[in-house]
């Protein structure tokens, strides 16, 4: 007899003690049972697999995000992401780290790859030049 979708079923799995302890701690912080926390995390992983085109895409997205956050945090002297994300110096460091990660993961650099990089550079320069400028107040000299 086939089970209907949406009905919870029991699954027995074996996981490392350290992972179990981590999930227990997270479950407590989120106000969920251990089982609810595991189900939430498995569901999120399945959604990420779909969004990122499978495990390989999810891995790449995670690698790029990790490079971005680590480099930005380092450039911002260890401050949390939400505190440096709007600072040009830290953001630039984070952006360079993502670029390095993309290049290092590239399956085969070719002349076309260099054209893509050059096109990116030109697009970025165009966006900077064409960015609306903040108007300044003539009395105070500060941005309005």
Number of C-alpha atoms within 10 A of each C-alpha: 3 4 8 7 6 6 6 9 6 6 6 5 5 6 8 8 9 9 10 14 12 11 18 18 14 16 18 12 9 11 11 14 14 17 14 13 19 17 13 13 13 12 12 12 15 13 13 17 16 13 11 15 11 14 14 11 15 17 14 15 14 12 15 19 15 16 22 23 22 17 20 28 22 14 18 19 10 13 13 14 16 8 11 19 18 10 12 11 14 22 21 16 21 25 18 16 21 20 16 14 18 15 14 11 12 11 8 8 11 10 8 9 13 11 11 12 14 12 12 12 12 12 12 12 12 11 11 11 10 9 9 8 9 9 10 11 10 9 6 8 9 10 10 9
